[in-house]
């Protein structure tokens, strides 16, 4: 299966990515010649990781008949100082709320995403240290 994404320059530092039937604007802040019309490309990498893993985790939990009342992922990343600056460490904090959430099953769903299903994670973990934490919120 081949994927195609068109990324078009729209002047100054703004780019528009056409992904399937959706558009994502990427830009720089005013200090760097942009207009701050969209996120920077590297944080979108983190959003892709969260989206990929989140879709997996919710799908796996549904099969386990577990329905959290709330689910959020906070993704923290550290960059290298040297150029090209790249993420070298990422931590995904999975936050759940709900009654009687079985932590072992939450952990199993996350590990299945990380180790078997999430293609974004599979690519990133070849060059980035990725860890995770589970938080059950009240």
Protein Blocks (a to p, Z undefined) as FASTA:
>chain_A
ZZddddddebjjbccddehjaccdddddfknopaolaccfklmmmmmmmmmmmmmmmmmm
mmnopacfbdcddddddddfbdcdddfbdcdddddedehiafklmmmmmmmmmmmmmmml
mmmmmmpccdddddddZZ
